[in-house]
Amino acid sequence: MPDKHLSTQFDSELTSVSSQVMEMGGLVESQIRQAIYSLAQFSLEATEQVSANESRVNAMEIEIDHALSSIIARRQPTARDLRLLIAISKTTANLERVGDEAEKIARMVRSIIQSGAPRSLPSLELRVAADLASGLLNKALDAFARLDVNAAVAILKEDDLIDQEFDGFVRKLVTYMMEDPRTISPSLDLLFLAKAIERIGDHSKNIAEFIIYVVKGEDVRHSTMEKIESVVR
């Protein structure tokens, strides 16, 4: 990921911590896949696998933070190197939160299964949004590995699609609940699921913003798309 440095040891440390981030990202992606599968198949076994990986994701966040603290204390990096280390720290925090959202999805699916809720509710649309969110995280990790600002901008734009899916899904759930009050409880579970999926997209968007911060030295959080594109150009 990083450019070459005068210090070969520093280079090696950056490569090592970057590899840890990618490993953590792969584990979180696995959690999302299992969470989506549990939703598609109403599988209790899949929900348990999501929860089983949660402690490992949390431990990896702590391990990476310790490694970053050590590098900063010993190497006293400046400019882009320091931005990269900060971005790695924020990325791991976002990955940990994505893992939390995947675990939340698994927990809600477990609740729906155990309640015997009707499967006629619109979970298919939810799975479409979940696939979009999972794909967005994969793109964000790939862009972060390459520090690709153009890919980062594309990710920021694609997050809007997930937001649109969420809004449409909420409207459909409201219709279901108005037509049949018996669907209110399971519909609320699906609403929490939808919100968790939307948050996965938000965290992927955050990672994309950190890429621009590393490469361009500009914090583009809360900026308009027009401003972000002008920074990247």
Phi and psi in degrees as a GROMACS rama.xvg file:
@    title "Ramachandran Plot"
@    xaxis  label "Phi"
@    yaxis  label "Psi"
@TYPE xy
-76.9948  162.463  PRO-2
-71.4565  168.604  ASP-3
-70.1253  146.876  LYS-4
-120.212  164.064  HIS-5
-63.3687  -35.3621  LEU-6
-89.771  112.966  SER-7
-63.1998  -35.8781  THR-8
-65.549  -42.4367  GLN-9
-60.6231  -44.9554  PHE-10
-55.0881  -46.2231  ASP-11
-63.2893  -40.3706  SER-12
-66.4238  -40.8521  GLU-13
-64.2252  -41.05  LEU-14
-64.0729  -40.9649  THR-15
-63.7019  -46.9233  SER-16
-70.5576  -33.081  VAL-17
-64.1327  -38.7137  SER-18
-65.2483  -36.8784  SER-19
-63.1035  -39.4049  GLN-20
-63.2085  -43.9288  VAL-21
-64.8134  -37.3943  MET-22
-64.5443  -43.099  GLU-23
-63.1266  -41.9791  MET-24
-61.0343  -40.305  GLY-25
-63.4374  -38.592  GLY-26
-66.8883  -41.5574  LEU-27
-66.0738  -40.1051  VAL-28
-60.1368  -38.5534  GLU-29
-62.8601  -40.4525  SER-30
-59.3797  -44.1904  GLN-31
-63.8541  -43.6739  ILE-32
-59.3443  -43.7835  ARG-33
-66.014  -37.9188  GLN-34
-64.5659  -42.5501  ALA-35
-65.6314  -40.8236  ILE-36
-62.5803  -41.0467  TYR-37
-62.4345  -35.6728  SER-38
-71.1178  -41.5554  LEU-39
-69.3644  -38.1187  ALA-40
-107.109  -0.654051  GLN-41
48.5982  54.9826  PHE-42
-102.265  115.095  SER-43
-66.3245  -36.2482  LEU-44
-60.2916  -41.5158  GLU-45
-66.1147  -37.8219  ALA-46
-63.4238  -35.3925  THR-47
-69.0427  -35.1196  GLU-48
-67.2909  -36.186  GLN-49
-61.0388  -48.3919  VAL-50
-64.9083  -34.7283  SER-51
-64.1396  -30.7318  ALA-52
-83.8122  -10.6426  ASN-53
-61.734  -43.177  GLU-54
-65.9552  -34.2557  SER-55
-67.9803  -40.8823  ARG-56
-61.0197  -45.1517  VAL-57
-61.6828  -41.3672  ASN-58
-65.5158  -37.9295  ALA-59
-66.0712  -37.1902  MET-60
-59.7141  -43.7961  GLU-61
-65.6323  -43.1445  ILE-62
-59.6195  -45.119  GLU-63
-66.7532  -41.4573  ILE-64
-61.5801  -40.4052  ASP-65
-63.8373  -42.2165  HIS-66
-63.5778  -41.363  ALA-67
-65.4007  -42.2742  LEU-68
-60.8543  -40.3995  SER-69
-65.1968  -43.7938  SER-70
-63.0011  -45.7933  ILE-71
-63.4546  -41.3855  ILE-72
-67.3417  -38.6345  ALA-73
-88.6807  -33.0018  ARG-74
-100.962  -22.0081  ARG-75
46.7607  60.6538  GLN-76
-67.2434  155.796  PRO-77
-125.357  163.715  THR-78
48.333  -123.184  ALA-79
-61.7804  -37.5552  ARG-80
-61.0771  -41.9608  ASP-81
-67.7013  -40.4766  LEU-82
-60.5652  -39.9823  ARG-83
-62.8273  -44.3051  LEU-84
-64.9762  -39.8997  LEU-85
-63.2775  -43.8278  ILE-86
-64.1294  -37.7292  ALA-87
-62.7297  -43.8996  ILE-88
-60.7724  -45.0923  SER-89
-69.0727  -34.0103  LYS-90
-65.9152  -43.0015  THR-91
-64.501  -35.903  THR-92
-63.5092  -41.2669  ALA-93
-67.9429  -37.9221  ASN-94
-63.3413  -40.5802  LEU-95
-61.912  -38.4348  GLU-96
-70.8803  -33.5775  ARG-97
-62.1618  -41.7048  VAL-98
-58.9076  -39.8326  GLY-99
-61.1078  -41.7689  ASP-100
-66.3708  -39.2125  GLU-101
-62.7136  -40.923  ALA-102
-66.1531  -36.0168  GLU-103
-64.653  -41.852  LYS-104
-59.7218  -46.6978  ILE-105
-60.6946  -40.1945  ALA-106
-65.2787  -41.1486  ARG-107
-67.8828  -40.7105  MET-108
-61.222  -41.3791  VAL-109
-59.8257  -41.5519  ARG-110
-63.8956  -41.8559  SER-111
-64.4421  -43.2119  ILE-112
-62.2713  -47.681  ILE-113
-69.3609  -24.7496  GLN-114
-83.2227  -10.5747  SER-115
67.9833  29.5658  GLY-116
-63.7546  149.342  ALA-117
-63.5305  139.869  PRO-118
-87.2461  6.24412  ARG-119
-79.1766  -7.816  SER-120
-66.9116  155.462  LEU-121
-76.3377  63.8153  PRO-122
-76.7986  -19.3949  SER-123
-61.512  -45.508  LEU-124
-60.5881  -34.3682  GLU-125
-66.5689  -37.9064  LEU-126
-67.8905  -33.6882  ARG-127
-61.6931  -46.6845  VAL-128
-63.4467  -38.4316  ALA-129
-64.6046  -39.9005  ALA-130
-64.5345  -39.0166  ASP-131
-61.4665  -44.859  LEU-132
-65.6701  -40.969  ALA-133
-63.5785  -43.0857  SER-134
-64.3963  -35.4319  GLY-135
-67.0701  -40.4777  LEU-136
-63.8548  -41.5525  LEU-137
-59.9368  -43.2215  ASN-138
-65.2343  -38.2218  LYS-139
-65.0292  -41.92  ALA-140
-66.9323  -40.3101  LEU-141
-64.3465  -42.8877  ASP-142
-65.7464  -36.5698  ALA-143
-66.8823  -39.6571  PHE-144
-61.6223  -33.6394  ALA-145
-100.059  -4.52302  ARG-146
48.6067  53.0194  LEU-147
-96.398  103.883  ASP-148
-71.1301  -31.7335  VAL-149
-67.478  -39.9566  ASN-150
-65.1668  -35.7605  ALA-151
-61.3897  -43.5054  ALA-152
-62.6108  -41.7609  VAL-153
-61.5863  -37.5042  ALA-154
-65.2544  -42.1358  ILE-155
-60.3452  -38.5868  LEU-156
-71.6005  -38.5684  LYS-157
-68.8867  -27.1332  GLU-158
-59.3253  -28.5743  ASP-159
-61.1671  -31.7891  ASP-160
-64.5756  -39.6329  LEU-161
-65.6179  -40.711  ILE-162
-61.147  -39.1401  ASP-163
-67.2257  -40.6647  GLN-164
-61.089  -41.5524  GLU-165
-62.3362  -47.5798  PHE-166
-60.7756  -43.4248  ASP-167
-65.0446  -38.6723  GLY-168
-67.1762  -40.5713  PHE-169
-60.8652  -42.9694  VAL-170
-61.3796  -39.77  ARG-171
-67.3685  -40.077  LYS-172
-63.3675  -40.5262  LEU-173
-59.8633  -40.7484  VAL-174
-61.9773  -44.5508  THR-175
-59.3256  -45.2295  TYR-176
-67.5029  -35.1828  MET-177
-69.7145  -35.3512  MET-178
-78.4884  -31.0189  GLU-179
-145.753  99.9402  ASP-180
-57.1956  -20.6201  PRO-181
-67.6371  -17.1662  ARG-182
-90.8623  0.787351  THR-183
-60.181  -49.4389  ILE-184
-62.939  -52.2365  SER-185
-65.4854  -30.1489  PRO-186
-65.8977  -37.2573  SER-187
-65.1193  -37.5308  LEU-188
-60.0671  -44.0353  ASP-189
-66.4925  -32.2456  LEU-190
-64.6826  -41.9205  LEU-191
-64.5216  -36.5588  PHE-192
-61.9545  -45.6755  LEU-193
-61.472  -40.3667  ALA-194
-65.6667  -39.2463  LYS-195
-63.0523  -39.8418  ALA-196
-65.1223  -43.017  ILE-197
-60.4829  -38.2896  GLU-198
-66.8679  -32.7375  ARG-199
-60.1563  -42.8948  ILE-200
-61.8803  -39.9807  GLY-201
-62.8525  -40.8867  ASP-202
-68.9578  -34.6528  HIS-203
-64.1327  -40.1221  SER-204
-61.3906  -41.922  LYS-205
-58.9023  -43.668  ASN-206
-61.0177  -41.3627  ILE-207
-61.2902  -39.3796  ALA-208
-65.1694  -35.0095  GLU-209
-66.2472  -33.181  PHE-210
-60.3879  -45.9478  ILE-211
-64.2755  -37.6753  ILE-212
-61.5593  -43.477  TYR-213
-64.6935  -49.5923  VAL-214
-77.3129  -41.9343  VAL-215
-101.651  -11.2557  LYS-216
70.4246  22.1011  GLY-217
-124.905  129.82  GLU-218
-83.6323  109.826  ASP-219
-102.694  10.6801  VAL-220
-60.5046  139.66  ARG-221
65.716  15.5912  HIS-222
-92.9726  156.963  SER-223
-72.8308  160.626  THR-224
-63.5165  -34.9495  MET-225
-61.0672  -43.2737  GLU-226
-66.0154  -42.0129  LYS-227
-62.7592  -44.2787  ILE-228
-64.9755  -32.8563  GLU-229
-70.8103  -32.2971  SER-230
-68.0145  -42.0103  VAL-231
-72.0251  -33.182  VAL-232
